[in-house]
Structure formats: C-alpha cells, structure tokens
Amino acid sequence: MATNLFDLSGEVSVVVGGTGTLGGSMASALAAAGSRVVVAGRNAERGEKRAAEIAKAGGTAAFVETDATDRASVEDLLRAATAEFGLPTVLVNAAGGNDPRVTVTPEHPFSDISADDWMAAFDLNLVGGALIPCQVIGSAMAAEGRGSVINIASTSAHLPLSRVVAYSAAKAAVINLTEFLAREWAQSGVRVNSISPGFFPAEQNLRLLFNPDGTTTPRAAAILGHTPMARFGEAEELAGAVVFLASPQASSFVTGSDIRVDGGFLSQTI
C-alpha cells in the first residue's frame, strides 16, 4: 500500500457538475491531491474559471462543456477527457439541484406539480446526475478494470425534506442506483459510493436559506436548530470525503457506501 493513502497522482478525474459550487470545490480537491481533472458542465464561464484556478494553484485541469442529460454529450466528454489525459479513473457525479417548479409551497401545493415537471427534476438529478455518466464513463472504467464512481446524493435522500419532494425522491434513487452498481461492478475493479452533503449554501438553495438582505430565513433557522454543529457546511469540507473515496489506496475495500457530511443533521430527531 502506498505511503500516502491520499495520493491521486496518476488518476484522471471527471467531475460532472464541476461548474457548480460544490462540484467545483471537489474538482479543486482532487487536483490538489495530484489527479488530473476534467471539469464538466454547462456553464463555460464557470468551468473555464475553475480550470484556470486549478492550474494557478499548480494542478492540471481542463474544461469540457457538457450536458449530462444528453448521452451524446457525455460520450463526447469521455472522448475529450481520454484524448486530453487518458481514460478516466474517477467519476464524480455532482450535477443536480432543486427546481422552483417542483417546490411545494402554500401557493403551489404538491397536488399541482405536473408529471412533466416531476420528470424534469428526475432528469436533472438522477438521469443526468448519475445514470448517463455511469452508463458511459463508469462502464468504460469497468471495461478497463479499475476506477471509482462517486455519486453526490443528499441528506434528503434518507429523510425527505419538506418542500423539495421531487429532489428528495430523485436523490434517494441516486443512492439506490449507487448500491446497485456497487454490486454490478465490484468484480470489475470499480468501486461505487455516494456522498450525502447536508446543508451547504450554493446557487440552488440560496433563496431558501437567505433573504435578499442576507439574513437567514425561518427555514434556515429550522435547519440550523436541527444540526448539532449549529452551522452550515463549507464547500471545502467535502474535500476529505471525495479524496478518500477517489483514492484506490485509502478506500480500496469501500463500495456501496454513503458518507454523510452533514454536521450531524441526520443523527438528531428533536
């Protein structure tokens, strides 16, 4: 076993959703550990900026514009990543988010959510957030005989949160898919795990957590009151979990697991 359990030198990591706050932070963490990193996502400005920041810090990264809900786009991503750095050995699926169209409010009750909007939430969080990248990139790693897939789930996958029912259901499906693929690829040398972040302020939840003047909302107060550490997480606090699961040394016998990074949120009831 290597002296440095968390050395990712020689690894090629693809971070789908690497243009977001949490995905981008994970891309930076993987690069800091020595991996060459492909930042993939829809927002070219953010993606190029993240790749440039990684390079400035001494890492190696490239951006590939990708729509994870489009299989052809993900196939193009695999070809581009392989041409740039070699066949990926780490896949992080960090694309996803909640949509106001499926957010339950007094003005927009559960009964008013359309089937089309519900399926759009699943397309983003399950199909693009895990299924297609796993089918394309994960299968390529399995054919090669080694790799690590890290799906980003949510604490709401374990216990559904009020208001975000479609998001919670889709993230629960991500964990179920993770466990299925862990068994499916175990003897192909590919480990499949997930991370369930708690509450980390990011672009998709800022409106739920903060008022326009920067003060916290009643929902944010309820969340903090239910979190033993009594604070929100910071994106950098996901680095340890993602590097651990990416490392073939540190997590060589870990597959089918979900790591909760939530400040204790799921360990508390009342």
C-alpha positions in Angstrom: 0.0 0.0 0.0 1.3 3.5 -0.9 2.8 5.5 1.9 0.4 8.4 1.1 -3.1 7.0 1.3 -4.5 10.1 -0.4 -2.1 10.5 -3.3 -4.0 10.7 -6.5 -1.1 11.0 -8.8 -1.8 9.0 -12.0 -5.5 9.4 -11.6 -7.8 11.1 -14.2 -10.9 12.5 -12.6 -14.0 13.7 -14.4 -16.3 15.9 -12.3 -19.7 16.2 -13.9 -21.3 19.3 -12.5 -17.8 20.7 -11.8 -19.1 24.2 -12.7 -21.2 24.4 -9.6 -20.1 25.5 -6.1 -19.8 22.0 -4.5 -18.7 20.2 -7.7 -16.1 22.9 -8.4 -14.7 22.6 -4.9 -14.4 18.8 -5.3 -12.6 19.3 -8.6 -10.1 21.5 -6.9 -9.6 19.0 -4.0 -8.9 16.1 -6.5 -6.4 18.3 -8.3 -4.7 19.3 -5.1 -4.3 15.6 -4.3 -2.5 15.1 -7.6 -5.2 14.0 -10.0 -5.6 15.4 -13.5 -9.1 16.8 -13.6 -11.7 17.4 -16.3 -14.3 19.9 -15.1 -17.5 19.2 -17.0 -20.8 21.2 -17.0 -23.0 23.5 -19.0 -21.6 26.9 -17.8 -18.5 27.5 -19.9 -17.5 30.7 -18.0 -17.5 29.0 -14.6 -15.9 25.9 -16.0 -13.0 27.7 -17.6 -12.6 29.8 -14.4 -12.4 26.7 -12.3 -9.9 25.0 -14.6 -7.8 28.2 -14.6 -7.9 28.4 -10.8 -6.7 24.8 -10.5 -3.8 25.4 -12.9 -2.9 28.6 -11.0 -2.7 26.5 -7.8 -0.3 24.1 -9.5 -2.8 21.5 -10.6 -3.7 20.1 -14.0 -7.2 20.6 -15.4 -9.3 21.2 -18.5 -12.9 22.2 -19.0 -15.3 20.3 -21.3 -18.8 21.8 -21.9 -21.3 19.0 -21.2 -25.0 18.4 -20.9 -25.2 15.4 -18.6 -28.8 14.7 -19.6 -27.7 14.1 -23.2 -26.0 10.8 -23.8 -24.2 12.0 -26.9 -22.8 15.0 -25.0 -21.5 12.7 -22.3 -19.9 10.4 -24.9 -18.2 13.4 -26.3 -17.0 14.2 -22.8 -15.5 10.7 -22.5 -13.6 11.1 -25.8 -12.4 14.6 -24.9 -11.2 13.5 -21.4 -9.4 10.5 -22.8 -7.7 12.5 -25.5 -6.6 15.1 -23.0 -5.4 13.0 -20.1 -6.2 9.3 -20.7 -9.1 7.1 -19.7 -10.9 8.4 -16.6 -10.3 6.5 -13.4 -12.5 8.7 -11.1 -16.0 9.9 -11.9 -17.8 12.4 -9.7 -21.4 13.0 -10.5 -22.2 16.3 -8.9 -24.8 17.7 -11.3 -28.2 18.4 -9.9 -30.4 20.8 -7.9 -33.9 21.7 -7.0 -36.3 23.4 -9.3 -38.9 26.0 -8.2 -41.5 24.3 -10.4 -41.4 21.3 -8.1 -41.0 23.2 -4.8 -44.0 22.8 -2.6 -45.4 26.0 -1.1 -48.8 27.1 0.1 -49.4 28.7 -3.2 -48.1 25.7 -5.1 -49.2 22.5 -3.3 -48.0 19.0 -4.0 -51.1 18.3 -6.0 -50.3 21.0 -8.5 -46.9 19.6 -9.5 -47.2 18.4 -13.1 -45.8 15.0 -14.2 -43.6 16.8 -16.7 -42.0 19.0 -14.1 -41.6 16.0 -11.8 -39.8 14.1 -14.5 -37.6 17.1 -15.3 -36.4 17.0 -11.7 -35.5 13.3 -12.1 -33.8 14.0 -15.5 -31.5 16.5 -13.8 -30.8 14.7 -10.5 -31.0 11.1 -11.5 -30.6 10.7 -15.3 -28.0 13.4 -15.8 -26.9 13.4 -12.2 -25.9 9.7 -12.2 -27.4 7.4 -14.7 -26.0 8.6 -18.1 -22.5 9.4 -16.8 -22.3 6.0 -15.1 -23.5 4.2 -18.3 -21.0 6.0 -20.4 -17.9 6.7 -18.3 -18.5 4.2 -15.5 -18.9 1.4 -18.0 -15.7 2.4 -19.7 -13.8 2.2 -16.4 -15.4 -1.2 -15.7 -14.2 -2.4 -19.1 -10.7 -1.2 -18.2 -10.8 -2.9 -14.9 -10.4 -0.1 -12.3 -12.0 3.1 -11.1 -14.1 4.9 -8.6 -17.5 6.4 -9.1 -18.7 8.9 -6.6 -22.3 10.0 -6.8 -23.5 13.1 -4.9 -26.7 12.3 -3.1 -28.2 14.4 -0.2 -29.3 14.1 3.4 -32.8 14.5 1.9 -32.4 11.1 0.2 -32.6 9.5 3.6 -35.4 11.5 5.2 -37.5 13.6 2.8 -37.4 17.3 3.4 -40.5 19.5 3.3 -41.0 21.5 0.1 -38.4 19.6 -2.0 -40.2 16.3 -2.5 -39.1 15.7 -6.1 -35.5 16.5 -5.3 -35.5 14.2 -2.3 -37.1 11.3 -4.3 -34.5 11.7 -7.1 -31.6 11.7 -4.7 -33.0 8.6 -2.9 -32.9 7.0 -6.3 -29.3 8.0 -6.7 -28.4 6.1 -3.6 -30.3 3.1 -4.8 -28.5 3.2 -8.1 -25.2 3.6 -6.3 -25.8 0.4 -4.3 -26.9 -1.5 -7.5 -23.8 -0.5 -9.4 -21.5 -1.3 -6.4 -22.6 -4.9 -6.7 -22.7 -4.8 -10.5 -19.1 -3.6 -10.9 -17.5 -5.0 -7.7 -15.6 -7.7 -9.6 -14.7 -5.4 -12.5 -12.5 -3.3 -10.3 -14.8 -0.3 -10.0 -16.0 1.0 -6.6 -19.2 2.9 -6.5 -20.1 5.1 -3.5 -22.0 8.2 -2.7 -21.7 11.3 -0.5 -24.7 12.9 1.2 -24.0 16.5 1.9 -26.0 18.3 4.5 -26.7 22.0 4.1 -24.1 23.8 2.1 -25.1 27.3 0.8 -24.8 27.1 -3.0 -26.6 28.6 -6.0 -29.5 26.2 -5.9 -30.6 26.8 -2.3 -29.6 30.4 -1.6 -33.2 31.6 -2.0 -34.4 29.1 0.5 -31.7 29.9 3.1 -31.2 33.6 2.9 -33.4 36.7 2.4 -32.4 39.3 -0.2 -30.8 41.4 2.6 -28.5 38.4 3.6 -30.4 37.5 6.8 -31.4 33.8 7.3 -34.9 32.7 6.5 -37.1 30.8 9.0 -36.3 27.6 7.1 -32.6 28.2 7.6 -33.2 28.8 11.3 -35.0 25.4 11.5 -32.2 23.7 9.7 -29.6 25.1 12.0 -31.7 24.2 15.0 -31.7 20.6 13.8 -28.0 20.5 13.1 -25.9 19.6 16.2 -22.9 21.6 14.9 -25.3 24.6 14.5 -23.9 25.9 11.3 -23.9 25.3 7.5 -21.1 23.4 5.8 -18.5 25.0 3.7 -17.7 23.5 0.3 -14.1 22.7 1.2 -15.4 20.4 3.9 -16.4 17.9 1.3 -12.8 17.6 0.1 -11.8 14.8 2.6 -14.7 12.6 1.7 -14.3 12.9 -2.1 -10.5 12.4 -2.0 -10.9 9.4 0.3 -13.4 7.7 -2.0 -11.3 8.6 -5.1 -8.2 7.1 -3.6 -7.5 3.4 -4.6 -5.3 3.2 -1.5 -7.4 4.7 1.2 -10.8 3.2 0.2 -9.8 0.0 -1.6 -12.4 -2.1 0.2 -15.2 0.5 0.3 -18.1 0.2 -2.2 -21.8 0.6 -1.9 -21.4 3.1 0.9 -22.9 6.5 1.5 -20.9 9.0 3.5 -22.9 11.7 5.3 -21.2 15.1 5.6 -24.0 16.9 7.3 -22.8 18.3 10.7 -24.9 15.6 12.4 -28.2 16.6 10.8 -29.4 13.0 10.3 -28.3 12.0 13.8 -30.8 14.2 15.5 -34.6 14.0 15.8 -35.9 16.6 18.3 
